[in-house]
Amino acid sequence: MYRPCILSYKVDRLPCRDAIEYASCFLEKTYSIIGTGKPDVVEKAIKHVYSVLEYVLSSGRVSRLAREITRYIGLGVGSTPSFDDYVVGVVITYNLFSKIYGLERLVLPLNTVCQRTSYISCKSIEYALRLDIISTIDKLFIDLLEGVYDRVASDIVDLVCMGGDSGYYMARGLLDTIGLFKKVFNNS
């Protein structure tokens, strides 16, 4: 079992705004070249959960976020639906950085999650909740924190090339969540 380095890394801050913006822009450019397209229904769900996440970071009402995420679990196609992949990125990032700001951990009702999606996707979300992070996401976190742009680009390419659109949506969930932490807590 891979043991994520980020868990032993002293995470006491968010990556700088420039690193997040660079990574987000690079992710979208890379996906536009090799991605398969963004389903409207998934994009609407992501937009809704993004707005709820912003509210939760401001108010601390994490149970609402769990409820809204669970509502959309299973949305998309493939062995791990696109929305579920996005959730993996959100959950990992939220739970990793929530400690810094004294926020309650995000917990999802796994029985309900597993009933609404594939076995593989259910396990991915379960691992994300435990912060069992795949090595590519682990490297991206560390490279973002260290501000090493060429490695961030390489990490994103590795993620986007992973399993159809899964890597793209995981990275997008991760970067959206980090960006909202920065916005809400005004941490440069």
C-alpha positions in Angstrom: 0.0 0.0 0.0 1.3 3.4 -1.0 1.7 5.7 2.0 1.2 9.3 0.9 4.1 11.7 1.6 1.7 14.7 2.0 0.5 13.2 5.3 4.0 13.4 6.8 4.6 16.8 5.1 4.0 19.7 7.5 0.9 21.1 5.9 0.4 24.4 7.6 -0.6 26.6 4.7 -2.2 26.6 1.3 -0.2 26.8 -1.9 0.4 30.3 -3.2 -2.3 31.8 -5.5 0.0 31.9 -8.5 0.6 28.1 -8.3 -3.1 27.4 -8.1 -3.9 29.7 -11.0 -1.1 28.2 -13.1 -2.2 24.6 -12.3 -5.9 25.4 -13.1 -5.0 27.0 -16.4 -2.6 24.2 -17.3 -5.3 21.6 -16.4 -7.9 23.2 -18.7 -5.5 23.6 -21.6 -4.3 20.0 -21.3 -7.8 18.7 -21.0 -8.9 20.7 -24.1 -6.3 18.8 -26.1 -6.8 15.2 -24.8 -10.2 15.2 -22.9 -13.4 13.7 -24.1 -15.8 16.6 -23.3 -17.7 17.8 -20.3 -21.2 16.6 -19.9 -23.6 19.5 -19.1 -25.4 17.6 -16.3 -22.1 16.9 -14.6 -21.0 20.6 -15.0 -24.2 21.8 -13.4 -23.7 19.5 -10.4 -20.1 20.6 -10.0 -21.2 24.3 -10.2 -23.8 23.7 -7.5 -21.5 21.8 -5.2 -18.8 24.4 -5.7 -21.2 27.1 -4.5 -22.2 25.0 -1.5 -18.5 24.4 -0.7 -17.9 28.1 -0.7 -20.8 28.6 1.7 -19.6 25.7 4.0 -16.1 27.2 4.2 -17.6 30.5 5.3 -20.1 29.0 7.7 -18.6 25.7 8.8 -21.8 23.8 8.1 -20.1 20.7 6.6 -23.2 18.5 6.9 -24.8 20.5 4.1 -21.9 19.8 1.8 -22.0 16.1 2.6 -25.8 16.1 1.8 -25.3 18.0 -1.5 -22.4 15.8 -2.6 -24.3 12.6 -1.8 -27.2 13.9 -3.9 -25.1 13.8 -7.1 -23.1 10.7 -6.5 -23.1 8.4 -9.5 -23.6 11.2 -12.0 -21.6 10.6 -15.2 -20.5 7.6 -17.2 -17.7 5.0 -16.8 -16.5 2.8 -14.1 -16.0 5.9 -12.0 -18.5 8.5 -12.9 -17.1 12.0 -13.6 -18.9 13.7 -10.6 -17.5 11.0 -8.3 -14.0 11.7 -9.5 -14.5 15.4 -8.8 -15.7 14.4 -5.3 -12.5 12.4 -4.7 -10.5 15.6 -5.3 -12.8 17.7 -3.2 -12.8 15.3 -0.2 -9.1 14.8 -0.1 -8.4 18.5 -0.3 -11.1 19.5 2.1 -10.1 17.0 4.7 -6.4 17.7 4.3 -6.7 21.5 4.7 -9.7 21.6 7.1 -7.3 20.8 9.9 -5.4 24.1 9.3 -8.6 26.1 9.8 -10.2 24.1 12.5 -13.1 22.8 10.3 -14.9 19.6 10.9 -13.8 16.8 8.6 -16.1 16.0 5.6 -17.7 12.6 6.1 -20.1 11.0 3.5 -22.6 8.3 4.2 -20.7 5.4 2.6 -23.8 3.0 2.5 -25.7 5.6 0.4 -22.7 6.4 -1.7 -22.1 2.7 -2.5 -25.8 2.3 -3.4 -25.6 5.1 -5.9 -22.4 4.4 -7.8 -20.1 1.7 -9.0 -18.0 -0.5 -6.6 -14.8 1.1 -8.0 -16.1 4.6 -7.5 -17.4 3.8 -4.0 -13.9 2.5 -3.0 -12.2 5.6 -4.5 -14.4 7.8 -2.4 -13.9 5.6 0.7 -10.1 5.9 0.3 -10.3 9.6 -0.2 -12.3 10.0 3.0 -9.4 8.1 4.8 -6.8 10.3 2.9 -5.4 7.2 1.2 -4.1 9.3 -1.7 -2.8 8.0 -5.1 0.8 8.9 -5.7 0.0 11.3 -8.6 -2.3 13.4 -6.4 0.2 13.2 -3.6 3.0 14.6 -5.9 0.7 17.3 -7.2 -0.1 18.5 -3.6 3.6 18.6 -2.6 4.6 20.3 -5.9 1.9 22.9 -5.5 3.0 23.6 -1.9 6.6 23.9 -3.0 5.6 26.0 -6.1 7.6 23.9 -8.5 5.7 24.7 -11.7 7.4 22.3 -14.1 6.6 19.4 -11.8 3.1 20.7 -11.3 2.6 20.6 -15.1 4.0 17.1 -15.3 1.7 15.9 -12.4 -1.3 17.4 -14.2 -0.4 15.6 -17.5 0.0 12.4 -15.5 -3.4 12.8 -13.9 -5.3 13.9 -17.1 -3.9 10.8 -18.9 -5.3 8.6 -16.2 -8.4 6.5 -16.9 -10.5 8.6 -19.4 -11.7 11.7 -17.6 -11.1 10.5 -14.1 -7.8 12.3 -13.6 -9.1 15.6 -15.0 -12.1 15.6 -12.6 -10.0 14.6 -9.6 -7.5 17.4 -10.3 -10.3 19.8 -10.9 -12.0 18.9 -7.6 -8.6 19.4 -5.8 -7.8 22.7 -7.5 -11.4 24.1 -7.1 -11.3 23.3 -3.4 -7.8 24.8 -2.8 -8.9 27.9 -4.7 -12.0 28.3 -2.5 -9.9 27.8 0.7 -7.7 30.6 -0.6 -10.7 32.8 -1.4 -12.5 32.3 1.8 -9.6 32.5 4.2 -7.8 35.2 2.1 -4.5 33.3 2.5 -1.9 34.4 -0.1 
